[in-house]
């Protein structure tokens, strides 16, 4: 209050305490009013409530499988879900939740949805997408969802058609364990905790094999070394699901792996049962949609006989049987409508299908004959055709019965590899197989939408089957895409894709080791109703689509003659004994060998593609600085070349990969690349250049990535030329031959040397589209034989072989030097202290040292002719040891001469005496012979008498 008095009047600051507001009983000013202060302070205000500590009741089970400690925990997170489990192995943790629909089911199928998701936070990463968040499910997530769905679906009770959703997500990943198997086991435990009726639990295990030894629960690094990746799911005594990727493992070894996997997977069951006893919910009574015995018997009496007549007649095809069954159903419907039997009418479609199933299965068990009249182990007729679309890289058409698949192969550069964004596994994938199932293949109307779980699953199965025979990446670094278009479907389209894809790969010239074929094996069993055990069964080879629908399993097995490469087992009953599964392997092998015989008769080795219309791919090596010039600012130059030529270029560390549609496009793009970054200049090499200026004595030409050369007037034509402008003009493009280098280091070009001599036979020259430092452009068939194209430094370098420059050599390849380099040699040898002249050398390819940039010239050394002979006209091709030549004195040095041998070649001649230079004059002619060469390739000459 004193502060208020101070602001009001300065004299109030000195008021005694008994005159203050509080001493007089007034309260302080509040909201502009004065009040009297209460003498009784009253009780203290209550303290604010403090939040209590919530206790989460959690339940946990720990156990060990394959030296890995595994934990099952519930109650801490996702408490509102019908069932929720966190399964941990090392530092990888997976959450799986179960929920079910609330309303009664009004459908005739189980709407089970499994969503598996890997978010980047699980490995401490932010997504690289534009929105920086996860988008639509990736292929791996769809495949993991299928891996969870396939073993749990058969264990739901018959007639349970309520909506069920499984959501599995990875909470954390250390990159050592693949979370897919963990998510499947977590889902089983979550179903055990929920109130949903389910016949579990199940156990899912992964088995690998390294150096012949099986490994339980292998890490990701161990799987990279393994020749087997087996995922096995089972109940206590029956098999539910098998998924295999292998490198031609034998059926015997595979059976051993399956029998090892079963007891290891069973170890997951007891912890789930214990956890469900402690924290599980009481199973709820759900309404089951079942067909009454009365309705089924009534429909059976009306439809069994006509259905048996249709499905025992092998003359009926797929669609004829369907039309006949529809007519039978309509006739039964009319009878039921006349009787006003609403109950039977409501279940008529399902009842007719049940009757059909009993009729077909009974005939197979009793008589051993199938719907189309085949025996149980008989494969349908096979038709193969490779190369039916010759303009493509590779193509094949494969038909087995009414099932038909068209497979095509497209090859690309390493940069075309698919980028993977998953928690585990490689970052890229160079081999892709895309499976497409259009509606017309089954004569239906439908829409083509995005990724389809079934299409992704079938394509991945065929991809795993073919991956085992592809050449290693070191020798075949190219990206391969196989497209499988189902033209007609009547069972086993995925296995037909394997067969067609194998032939298409060979048609593309890819050096696969051998063919891969696939076949689907089915099962029809008779079960004892009282015990649920199988009394009798029949194994079917190469099943139809109808046999897949009415049978008990679809066992897809693909492999070569040596062994199995991929397996996928899906079943409909609540498990099949492992003994029957192992027996099916032998049936599949016999069927597979029959199909392989047909494929080998069509094409058995990789095809050679040497026609000009076949696609081309070349891998060239340059320095990184050179490649930067080719890319240009922000890649503009590279994109321009791709747009103009239609080719595609991929650049990696020191590597340029070019993919072109045909040889013409390849030559076009290589020409542009050579013009931008140049290549090593050779004497005798033909180059394309553009005239930049015209002088009286000749023309200057820009070629080979910006280098300048002189086209002298004497080299314009075989006929005399009076004016340079009569022959060439600025901007004109010419094909010129490099004929050497003058004293000043200028490159000498010749137009007449690159043109045929009038009246003489045209001399063949080397096509210079692929320089020495590059790989030769190959068709697809010879990819495996492509050399590494590595630039080799002198003296290991070899001359390029062709009709124009192939000649024998008994001495190492040498490099002819100019007089300027003779000066340099003299300096290093101490022969002259006065010479100061230095000239430029021919610029070499940017990744070679400048002083090694002169053309490579090989010296011929044919010593069979012992007669002495004087060469009047010397050239770089006939200079050899012992060659006698008449040379002119070009320069006189302190301890020797520089002799002009003609053709732009200079040599060194050493004096015998200290004052030997007094005996010679510039222009004198001497008869000398070539006695040796210096380390830099300079000829050392001596007198013929020596």
C-alpha positions, 0 to 999 in steps of 0.5 A: 500500500505504501507504493500506492501512497507514493504514487498518490502523494510523496508525503504519505511515504512517511506515515507511521504504521498505526495509520496504514490501511491494514492497521485500520482494519481495511483489506487491500484494494481489489477491483477498485473497492475497499473492504474490511479485513476479517480478524479470523483467517479461517482454515487453509484451502485444500491441496490440489489432488495428486495423480496416483500411480497406475499399476499395469498388471502384466504377464510374461513368459520366457523361453529359449529356442535355438540359443535365442531367448524369447519373451511373450508379454501382455497387459502393458500396451494395447490393453483395449484390443481383444488380444495383444502380445509383444514378442521379443527376441534380442532387441527386436520386438513385435506387437500383434493385436486381434479384434473382431466384429461385433455384429452377426455374420451374414456372409458365407466366408471368413473375412480375415484381414492381416495387416503387417507394418514396418515403420522406420522408427523401429530402426531409428530412421525417418522415411525418405518419402516426400511426406516423411511418413509411411505410405501404402503397404510395400511388397514385403509387408504384403508378403509378411501378412500372407505368411501370418494369414496362411497358418492361422486361417485353417484353425477357425471353426467351420461356419465362423464368418465374423470379421477378424482383423490382425494388426502386427507392427514392428516396435523395434528392430536390431537388424539381426532377426527377421520380424516376420516369423516373430509376428506370426508367433505373436499373432498365435499368442494374441488369438489364444488370449482373445475370446475368439474361437480358434483351434491353436496355438501354432508354432512358426520356426525358421531353419537355415543351412550353412555348410551342410549344418542346419541352424534354428532361428538363423540371423539375417547375416547367417541367412545370406550364407545359407543355401536354405531358408525354410519357414515351417508352421505347425500344431502339435502333430500336424503341418499347417504351412511351409515356405522355402527358398533354396539353392537346389537342395535335394528332396532328401535334405529338405525332408531332413530339414522339415523333420527338424523344424517340427519339434523346434516349432512345437516349443512355441506352444507350451508358453502360449498355453501358460500365458493364456491360462493366466491372462486369457479371456473366456471364449465367446459363443459366436453364431456359426453359419452352418448348413442344416443336415435336413437342407443338405440332404434335400439338396443332395437328393436333387443334385447329386446324380446330375452333378456326378454325370457332369463331373465324371465326364472328361469331355467337359471343359472348365467352362462347360462344367461351370455352365452345367453346374449352374443349370443344375442349381437352377433346376434345384432352385425351381423345385425348392421354390415350388415347395417354399423351402426358404431354409434350403433356398438360403443355403442353396449355393453352398449346399450345391458346392458341398454336394459337388465336393463330395462327388468329386472327392469320392470318385478320386478316392474310390476309382483313382480318376480325376475330373478330366479323366487323368490318372493321379500322377499324370501331367497335363499336355505341355506346349512350349515356345521360346522367342515368340516375340523376337523384338523383345529381350526375351520371351516365352509362351508356356501352356500346361493344359488350359493354363497359359502364361506369357513371360517376357524378360527386360534387361537394364543397367545396375541403376535400374535395380529396385530400391527396397526400404525394409528393416532387414535384408538388402537395400536393392534387388536386381532380379524382379518377377512381376506376376499379373492375373487379368480378369480375362484369364478366367472370362470375368469382368473386373478392374485392375487396381494396385498391388494385389496380395495374391499377385505379389505372393505368386510372383515372389514364389516364382522369383525365388524359384528362378533366383537360384539359377541366375549367374552371380552378380560379379559376372552378371551385374545387370538388372533383370525384370521378368513379366508374367502375364496369365493368358488363361487360368485353370490351376497352377499359374504360378508354377507355369510362370516358373517354367515360362520365366526360365525359358524367357531367361534363356531366350534373352541370352542370360547364362542361367545354369539350367532350367527350372520347372514347377508343378503343383501337387494336391491332396484328397483325403478321407477323414474319420468323423469320430477321431478326425484322423485321415483314413485314406488319401490320394496325392494328385500331380498337376492339379486343376483349379477345381481340384485346388478348390475341392481338395485339401492342399495346394503344394507348389514345388519348383526346382531343377533336375538337381533339387528344389529351389522354392516351395509354398504349401497352403492347406484347407483342413486344420493340419496335414501329417508331415509324412504325407507332405514328405511323400508328396515331394517324390510325386512332385519330382517325377512331374517336374522331370517330365516338364523339364524334358519338354522345356529342354527340347524347346531351348536348352542353352542361353540363346546367342543374340547377334542381330542388329535389332537385338538390345545392346548393353555395354559397360565402359570404364572411365575416371570419375573426373571424366564421368563428371564431364559427361554428366554435365551440370545437374545431369543436363548433358546426360539427360540430353544424350538419353533423350536424343538417342533413346538409350539409358545411361547409368553411372557408378564409381568409375563405371558407365553402363549404356543400355540401348534398344539395338546396335544402331542406338548403341553406336549413336550414343557411344559416338556422342559419348566419345565426342564429349569425353574423348578417347585414346588417340591412336595412329591409324584410328578413325575419328569424327570431327567438325571443322572449326577454321579454314586456313591457306595451309589446311583446316583445324578440326575439333574431335575426340572431346574437344581436342584440336587437330590439323588437317594439312592441305596435302592430306585433303584428297588423293588428287591435287588441291589448290584451295582448302575451301574447295574441299572443306568448310567450317562446321562440316563433319568429317571422318579423319584418320590420325597419322601422327604428330608434328614437332610442336606436338600438334595432331596430324589428321588425314582425310585422304587416308580415311577415304578409299584410294581411287581405282584400288580396293577399299582398305578395311579399317577398324570401326572405332566406336569402341576404343581400347579402353572400353568393353566391346558392345555385346549382345545379351548372350555373350554378357558372361564373356565380356572383358572387364574393359580396364585401362592398362598402363604401358607397357602392359597395354596391347594393341587392338586387334583388327584387320587394319592393325593386326600384326605379329610382334616378337617384342613388347609394344612400344611407344614412338616419341617425338623429337621433343621427347628425345630432348627429355630423354637426353636430359634424363640421361645427361647427354645434353645440358643446352636443349631447352625445347619442350613440346606438347604431347598428344592429349590422352584419355583423361584417365591416363597420364599425359606423358603416355598419351601417344598412340600405341604402336607395336613393332614387328619382329619377323626374324625369319628373313636374315637378308639385309634390306634397306627400308626406303619408307619407314612407318610405325608398323614396319620399324623393328630391331635390325631394320636398316633405313636411310635417315636424315640428320635432324638435330646435332646434339652434344653426344649424338644425333636426332635422325629423321626416319620419315613418317614423323618418326625420330630416332637417337644416334650416339657418337662413338667419339667425343668430337663426333659431331664435327663429322655431320651436318643437318640434312646429311643422309646416313644408312643406319639400323635400329639396334634397340629402344629406350624405356620410353619407346625411342628408337636407338640407331647405330651404324650398319657396320656395328 
